[in-house]
Amino acid sequence: MYRGKQILLGVSGGIAAYKAVELLRLLVKAGADAHVVMTRHAQEFVCPLTFQTLSGNPVHSELFNLIQEREIGHIALADRAVLCIVAPATANVIGKVAHGLADDLLTTTLMASKAPVLFVPAMNVNMWENPLYRENQARLEHHGYHFMTPAVGELACGWEGQGKLPDPAAIFDFAQNLVGSRDLAGRTVLITAGPTREELDPVRYLTNYSSGKMGYAIARAARNRGARVILVSGPVALAPPEKVEMVQVTTAREMHAAVMARCEGSDVIIKAAAVADFRPLERGTGKMKKGDRKQLSLELVRNPDILADLGAKRSKALLVGFAAETDDLLANARKKLADKGVDLMVANDVTEPGAGFGRDTNIVRFLDRNGKVEELPCLPKEAVAGKLLDRIQSLLKESGGKKFRRQ
Ligand code: CTP
């Protein structure tokens, strides 16, 4: 998405300035034409030569530098950028722009640019919580400036709390949101991800190996393409994506209720979750003791099938299912597609090397209601998410740009 695009990376004076180096590296690797503007304080933390070497472009810092101004003035920097990212963004820079002050090259360029601006704040937790800072951020958001939320953790100032610059990879991913195609703008996409957990007693549960990576990748990709995204997630060890409406659930029945309550307002529903088909008939209120038993049988009962219930409802949402198989991939996936009333099935053989639970790659096939099968090679889950959304987008277009209509 970044390839060939001019991105302005503003670096202001905070200890997290060193992380902007990694962000720049990611942007350059993705083919962006990155131009760095540093404040004077930022140069106390990282040497401009580091950014210059990595970007292959001169680093700008002085507003009244005649040589820089002749070669590429601040107005040209502002005009040519398709996106400005300020990372780290200090309370000072944010406060100045919020009040229309432009007293150095970075603030002047930001104020002169018509491109989207993403501020990635990093500061002491008390500054972050200060009502004056909060007012400044709210004022900028009101005027269409974008913000990422700082991470929580140990801060360089010695305090614990919110204020850390998010990982460069997360900034890189979030900023794609502002440069890529917005072909899903106006659509609501409901996604389920991760496993469900079915309790036996207060200390034990039944679950599966799903990591949630596939569903979370789809959620980020759909958000990046402009969709309103609702992510209903089982228990996973992944960070909730920015600007996605999260609904955390534990059991299959909770997931069923969360999805059913939101399906009517959705244009697309993608069921990437690995839902437990059964739950213990009874959940012990206390820890089950082994006693002198040599064997133990558990009595299980069926959980609701969320996808089948959605299919039976024949709502106007385009319905996408996943079929995780170990044998007879296509036959099983076709049967699930028909039985559950699904429009598009994403089938994967979880035993194939490069596919399946917990991995960063997947090997999938798309099956549609007309019997068409599209085979994809082994791809990172992010890329699989992109291909799936391309396919969904073309199905939505075929339906005349209106709500998806099932036959
Ligand atoms: N699914 C669901 N509710 C369930 C079970 C599955 O919504 N109780 C959905 C999954 O989210 C997935 C699809 O159905 O999109 C297929 O899930 P999968 O586990 O592959 O198959 P099952 O239908 O459970 O069938 P089986 O276990 O017999 O393979």
Boltz pocket constraint, residues with backbone or C-beta under 6 A from the ligand:
constraints:
  - pocket:
      binder: B
      contacts: [[A, 252], [A, 271], [A, 272], [A, 273], [A, 274], [A, 275], [A, 276], [A, 277], [A, 303], [A, 304], [A, 305], [A, 306], [A, 307], [A, 308], [A, 320], [A, 321], [A, 322], [A, 323], [A, 324], [A, 325], [A, 336]]
      max_distance: 6.0
